[in-house]
Amino acid sequence: MWLRSPVYERAPQLWMLIGLLFMSVGTYVGFDYSVSFLLYAIGFVCVGWSFCVSVMRSINRRKPHVVEEPAEERTEEPSSQSSELPDFG
C-alpha cells in the first residue's frame, strides 16, 4: 500500500505521539493498577518503533540508488559471459 508523501514522512512522529500518549495515560491511571504497566509497555514499543523507522529511513537515504537498465537494452550477449570461467588460482 502506497501512502501519500506527507503521511509517509510524518509516520515516525505519529508513532512517537501514540507512544507518548500511551505513557501519559499510564501515568494518569497510576501505578496501583496493573493496566498501567501494559500501557507503558505499549508506549515504549511505539516510541522504539518510531526511532527504528527514523534510523532505517536515514540509512536508506544515504545509500546511492543505482538504476539498472532493462534486460532488452543490454548490449552484451549472455553466451559470451557463460563461456568464460573464473580464475580462482
Residue pairs with C-beta under 8 A, 6 or more apart in sequence:
3 11
11 53
12 50
12 51
12 53
12 54
12 57
13 50
15 46
15 47
15 49
15 50
15 53
16 46
16 47
16 50
18 43
18 46
19 42
19 43
19 44
19 45
19 46
19 47
19 48
19 49
19 50
20 43
20 47
21 43
22 39
22 40
22 42
22 43
22 46
23 39
23 40
23 43
23 44
23 47
25 39
26 35
26 36
26 37
26 38
26 39
26 40
26 43
27 36
29 35
29 36
29 39
30 36
31 37
